Amino acid sequence: MTAQAQAKQTTYQAATNATEARALADELMTAMSDLLGVIEQETELVRAGKLREAMAFGPRKTELSRHYVAGVGRLKASQTFMQAQAPELLAALHRHHDAFRAMLKVNLTVLATAHSISEKIVRGVNAEVQRRNIPNTYTANGRRAAPTSRQLTPLAISRSL
């Protein structure tokens, strides 16, 4: 069973009193803050072109994401109780989550830009390699000769930095 399927089957214990609601809110805010810290560091490293160093944050980001998802699951289970008994905590969580989403959007934009740039570089290198491998000849009709599969050499790339 995949981790996602297990997460969907997990039932979260709802907060049933003010102390549990406060602990849940603190736990979720801490998870978001910790995850934001890692995301901000990763974003800065990617912007600086230090991809190896940014990739080192992967395991920590995964762990913090699991804590965040578990907190959100507990919050969803506690939604009714918190709306009735702790609306100020719920409002604070919504504000914190809005800031979290905004920073996450910045991170995803930076990562998408880095991916796009690297893809364009690889495609450009491949086009140049292919252009050099193709003979510059013409057919009897005066048209440029199409390359054969033997002349086109695939470009192999290692995805591990």
Secondary structure, DSSP 8 states (H G I E B T S, - for coil): --HHHHHHH-------SHHHHHHHHHHHHHHHHHHHHHHHHHHHHHHTT-HHHHHTTHHHHHHHHHHHHHHHHHHHHTHHHHHHH-HHHHHHHHHHHHHHHHHHHHHHHHHHHHHHHHHHHHHHHHHHHHHHHS---B-TTS-B----TTT----------
